[in-house]
Every structure is written in C-alpha cells, then in structure tokens.
Amino acid sequence: MTAAAPISEACYQRYLAALLAGDRPGCADLLQGQLAAGVPLKQIYLDLMQRAMYEIGTLWERNLVSVATEHLASATTEVLLALLYPRLFSQAHKDRRALIACVPQEYHQIGARMVADFFELHGWHGFSLGANTPSADLLRSIALHDPDVVGLSMSLLFHRAQLEAMIESVSNAYPALDLLLGGRAFQGDGAGCQAWQELTAAYPRLRYFASLNELEEYLSGD
C-alpha cells in the first residue's frame, strides 16, 4: 500500500484558523479528511493537533490571542481527540499499563491526554487522570491500576514545587516504579532544561522525554 502523503502546510493552516475561530465542525471535517486519506494517527497527533496547540500556546504567551481563545482551542481539541478513539482502542493491546497525571495546580491537560493516547497507540493501556491531580489521588490510582510506569506532565515551571512533592510521594510509596516526565515547562535551554536535569539527577527512576517522538522510541524498545 502506498504511504500516505504528509499533512500539507495548507491543511495545517486551515486547521489552525478553524481552531482559533472555535469552528469545531470545520476542524472535524479536516481531521476526518486526513483519516480518510490514510494519514497515520501519529502524524495527525504530532503534525496537526499538537503543532496547532503549541502555536496557540506561543501566541497566548505573546499576548497575541486571549485566554478565552486559548481555552476554546483547548476545549475544541479535547472534543476532536475523541474522534480518534475508535481507531485508537481497536488495536491489539498487551498487559502493560501507563498512568498519566498533571501535577497539582496544572490545568493544561491535553498534553497528558496525548501521552496516554500514545501508549494506547503502541498497545499499552493508557490512563489519563487529567488536570490538577492531587498526590493522594495519584497514589490511590496507582494502587488501583498497578501501572508499569507513571507519567507526570507540567506546562508551567512555577509548579515545580508541586511536582517535586508529587515525585517524592510516589517514590517513597513505590520506590521500584518508573516515572516519566514531560511538558512545555521543560522545553528550551534555560530554566526548564535545568529543572529536568536536576530532577532526573535527584530521582534515579525518573526519566524525561522532550517530545512524543522520544516517547515513541522508548515504547518501540519495549
């Protein structure tokens, strides 16, 4: 079978414009068109949905779009993710489980959902606990689901204290459990980069992933 063509820049720009306008039907039509064309789910996640949300996040940071616009784009993206789930969950799964949570006070949950979906895409069972997960609730979920790994997501660096407290709680309760770390807070070569380097040095079972592509390499070696 011929490989699907990459998502065109024109398609991406139409999707971005529809997302900024809160045009859910327009976004859904573009998404369904890419699925019908045989574009792999990974490509749709990375080159359409994640790219658009990163760009909107940058626009928000530069005060070029409002908080309301960013929130509407996030809500629209969460609706669109559900359109992919029938294909995502129809694949064969193995007995491996990943539990993904946003740290306390962190309300940007789309990245965490995408990470959980990537585990599903690679045959794991991926559970996303969503935004603002208290450490006590995370510990209860670990006891309930018995995951092979726990992933922690953080988008804003000033939540580092909450992140460290969560890592400490999980590490004390489950010292043999592997922890994964990611999120926009750690991108770039400044304070975010220094933060993940310090954290992974302090906690031997903590591993940082800068992108979904890096996560895929990890999962491909499983």
C-alpha positions as CSV (number, residue, x, y, z in Angstrom):
1,M,0.0,0.0,0.0
2,T,1.3,3.5,-0.9
3,A,2.3,5.5,2.1
4,A,0.0,8.5,2.9
5,A,1.3,11.9,1.9
6,P,2.4,14.2,4.8
7,I,-0.1,16.7,6.1
8,S,0.3,19.8,3.8
9,E,1.1,23.2,5.2
10,A,-2.2,24.5,3.6
11,C,-4.2,21.9,5.5
12,Y,-2.4,22.8,8.7
13,Q,-3.1,26.5,8.3
14,R,-6.8,25.8,7.6
15,Y,-7.0,23.6,10.7
16,L,-5.2,26.3,12.8
17,A,-7.5,29.0,11.6
18,A,-10.6,26.9,12.3
19,L,-9.2,26.1,15.8
20,L,-8.6,29.7,16.6
21,A,-12.1,30.5,15.4
22,G,-13.7,27.8,17.6
23,D,-15.0,26.2,14.4
24,R,-15.4,22.6,15.7
25,P,-17.2,21.3,12.6
26,G,-14.5,22.8,10.4
27,C,-11.8,21.2,12.4
28,A,-13.6,17.8,12.5
29,D,-14.0,17.9,8.7
30,L,-10.3,18.4,8.2
31,L,-9.5,15.7,10.7
32,Q,-11.8,13.2,9.1
33,G,-10.4,14.1,5.7
34,Q,-6.9,13.2,6.9
35,L,-8.2,9.9,8.4
36,A,-10.0,9.0,5.2
37,A,-6.7,9.7,3.2
38,G,-5.0,7.2,5.4
39,V,-2.8,9.6,7.3
40,P,-1.4,7.7,10.4
41,L,-2.7,8.6,13.8
42,K,0.7,9.5,15.0
43,Q,1.0,12.1,12.2
44,I,-2.3,13.6,13.0
45,Y,-1.4,13.9,16.7
46,L,2.0,15.5,16.0
47,D,1.7,17.4,12.8
48,L,-1.8,18.7,13.2
49,M,-3.2,18.7,16.7
50,Q,0.0,19.1,18.8
51,R,1.6,21.6,16.4
52,A,-1.5,23.8,16.4
53,M,-1.8,23.8,20.2
54,Y,1.8,24.6,20.6
55,E,1.4,27.5,18.2
56,I,-1.6,28.8,20.0
57,G,0.2,28.5,23.3
58,T,3.0,30.6,21.9
59,L,0.5,33.2,20.6
60,W,-1.1,33.3,24.1
61,E,2.3,33.8,25.8
62,R,3.0,36.7,23.5
63,N,-0.4,38.2,24.2
64,L,-1.5,37.8,20.6
65,V,-4.6,35.8,21.5
66,S,-6.8,36.0,24.6
67,V,-7.1,33.5,27.4
68,A,-10.6,32.8,26.1
69,T,-9.3,31.9,22.7
70,E,-6.7,29.6,24.1
71,H,-9.3,27.9,26.3
72,L,-11.7,27.5,23.5
73,A,-9.0,25.9,21.3
74,S,-8.1,23.5,24.1
75,A,-11.8,22.5,24.6
76,T,-12.2,22.0,20.9
77,T,-9.1,19.8,20.7
78,E,-10.3,17.6,23.5
79,V,-13.6,17.1,21.6
80,L,-11.6,16.2,18.5
81,L,-9.4,13.7,20.3
82,A,-12.5,11.7,21.0
83,L,-13.0,11.3,17.2
84,L,-9.7,9.3,17.1
85,Y,-10.6,6.9,19.9
86,P,-12.5,4.3,17.9
87,R,-9.3,3.6,15.9
88,L,-7.0,4.0,18.9
89,F,-8.8,1.5,21.0
90,S,-9.5,-1.1,18.2
91,Q,-5.8,-2.1,18.2
92,A,-4.4,-5.2,19.9
93,H,-3.2,-4.5,23.5
94,K,-0.7,-6.1,25.8
95,D,-0.7,-6.3,29.5
96,R,1.2,-3.1,30.1
97,R,-0.3,0.0,31.8
98,A,0.7,3.6,32.0
99,L,-0.9,6.2,34.3
100,I,-0.5,9.8,33.3
101,A,-1.3,12.8,35.5
102,C,-0.9,16.6,35.6
103,V,0.7,17.9,38.7
104,P,-1.4,19.8,41.3
105,Q,-2.4,23.3,40.1
106,E,-1.6,22.3,36.5
107,Y,-4.7,22.7,34.3
108,H,-3.2,22.1,30.9
109,Q,-4.2,18.5,30.3
110,I,-4.2,18.0,26.6
111,G,-0.5,17.0,26.5
112,A,-1.1,14.4,29.2
113,R,-4.1,13.0,27.2
114,M,-2.0,12.8,24.1
115,V,0.7,10.9,26.0
116,A,-1.8,8.4,27.4
117,D,-3.1,8.0,23.8
118,F,0.4,7.4,22.5
119,F,0.7,4.5,25.0
120,E,-2.6,3.1,23.6
121,L,-1.3,3.6,20.1
122,H,1.6,1.3,21.0
123,G,-0.5,-1.4,22.5
124,W,-0.4,-0.3,26.2
125,H,-3.4,0.6,28.3
126,G,-3.0,4.4,28.9
127,F,-4.9,6.1,31.7
128,S,-5.1,9.8,31.9
129,L,-6.1,11.3,35.3
130,G,-6.5,14.8,33.8
131,A,-5.7,18.2,35.2
132,N,-4.7,19.2,38.8
133,T,-4.3,15.7,40.2
134,P,-3.7,15.6,44.0
135,S,-0.8,13.4,45.1
136,A,-3.1,11.4,47.3
137,D,-5.4,10.6,44.4
138,L,-2.5,9.6,42.2
139,L,-1.3,7.2,44.9
140,R,-4.8,5.7,45.1
141,S,-4.9,5.3,41.3
142,I,-1.5,3.6,41.3
143,A,-2.8,1.1,43.9
144,L,-5.9,0.5,41.8
145,H,-4.4,0.2,38.3
146,D,-0.9,-1.2,39.2
147,P,0.8,0.6,36.3
148,D,4.2,-0.3,34.8
149,V,5.0,3.4,34.6
150,V,3.6,6.7,35.8
151,G,4.0,9.9,33.7
152,L,3.8,13.4,35.1
153,S,3.0,16.4,33.0
154,M,3.7,20.1,33.7
155,S,3.3,23.1,31.4
156,L,4.3,25.9,33.8
157,L,7.6,25.9,35.6
158,F,6.3,27.7,38.7
159,H,4.5,24.5,39.6
160,R,7.9,22.8,40.2
161,A,7.4,22.6,44.0
162,Q,4.1,20.7,43.5
163,L,5.9,18.4,41.0
164,E,8.7,17.7,43.4
165,A,6.3,16.9,46.2
166,M,4.4,14.5,43.9
167,I,7.6,12.8,42.8
168,E,8.7,12.4,46.4
169,S,5.3,10.9,47.4
170,V,5.3,8.4,44.6
171,S,8.9,7.5,45.0
172,N,8.5,6.9,48.8
173,A,5.4,4.8,48.3
174,Y,6.6,2.9,45.2
175,P,10.4,3.0,45.1
176,A,10.6,0.5,42.2
177,L,8.1,2.3,39.9
178,D,9.5,4.0,36.8
179,L,8.5,7.7,36.5
180,L,8.3,9.7,33.2
181,L,8.4,13.4,33.0
182,G,7.3,15.8,30.2
183,G,5.6,19.1,29.3
184,R,6.1,22.5,27.9
185,A,7.6,23.7,31.2
186,F,10.9,21.9,30.4
187,Q,11.4,22.9,26.8
188,G,14.2,25.2,25.7
189,D,17.7,25.5,27.0
190,G,17.0,27.8,30.0
191,A,15.4,27.2,33.4
192,G,13.2,24.4,32.2
193,C,16.1,22.4,30.9
194,Q,18.0,23.0,34.2
195,A,14.9,21.8,36.1
196,W,14.5,18.5,34.4
197,Q,18.3,17.8,34.6
198,E,18.2,18.5,38.4
199,L,15.1,16.4,38.9
200,T,16.4,13.3,36.9
201,A,19.7,13.6,38.8
202,A,17.9,13.6,42.1
203,Y,15.5,10.7,41.3
204,P,17.1,7.8,39.6
205,R,13.8,6.2,38.4
206,L,12.7,9.5,36.8
207,R,13.2,9.9,33.0
208,Y,12.5,13.0,31.0
209,F,11.0,13.0,27.4
210,A,11.2,16.1,25.4
211,S,8.7,15.0,22.7
212,L,6.2,12.4,21.7
213,N,8.8,11.1,19.2
214,E,11.2,10.4,22.1
215,L,8.4,8.6,23.9
216,E,7.8,6.5,20.8
217,E,11.4,5.4,20.7
218,Y,11.0,4.3,24.4
219,L,7.9,2.4,23.6
220,S,9.3,0.8,20.4
221,G,12.0,-0.7,22.5
222,D,9.5,-2.2,25.0
